[in-house]
Amino acid sequence: MKTIPRVLLFLLPLWSVAHADVWVGKSDVTFKGYSTLHDFEGTVTAVPLQVTVEDGVGGRLVSATSAVEVQRMNTQDDGRDENMWKMFNTAVFKLIKIAVDDVPEAAVRPAGDMPGRMPVVLTMAGTTGKVVAEVTGLRESKEQVSFDLAFPVSLKAFKLTPPSTLAGLIKVKDTVDVKVHVTLGRAKS
């Protein structure tokens, strides 16, 4: 009889760690680049993603995965888009991969009006690096969640050489500002 309560005491923590809420949805991305001639913006819409929130030892943890087809990135300028796709070497690397690994929910949703912070792992053109996104505009109900992310990306940090034109007179600057609007719904079990 004493072994049953001991077994239950052992299994209870395993169940709580294994309990996970899965959310699926999409994100709409806007990126802004800067050059010596003029700034430009681009978009990628309806990027699918999955987010998992699970109980951990120190609290709930948030993880996410997504991938963006580079050739879906659009600046409304065919020549600029072609140069951008070449920079990403789309013949070899067709996707930008995005991952969030076990971020404490408290960091994403701090107390008060402060923005949250979320480390995001990006893999672009074969190079993996981390950026820290600011989380704002969190709106949630039992079945839906939406929020905004904003972060800068250094092209040099990902070993990307920005395109230039007119014999190098017009150059794209190193930092691109990225904004993401995420909309999620609870996954059907």
Secondary structure, DSSP 8 states (H G I E B T S, - for coil): -THHHHHHHHHHHHHHHH-EEEEEEEEEEEEEE-BSS--EEEEEEEEEEEEEEEEETTEEEEEEEEEEEGGG-B-S-HHHHHHHHHHTTTTT--EEEEEEEEEEHHHHS-STT--EEEEEEEEETTEEEEEEEEEEEEEE-SSEEEEEEEEEEETGGGT----EETTTTEEB-SEEEEEEEEEEEE---
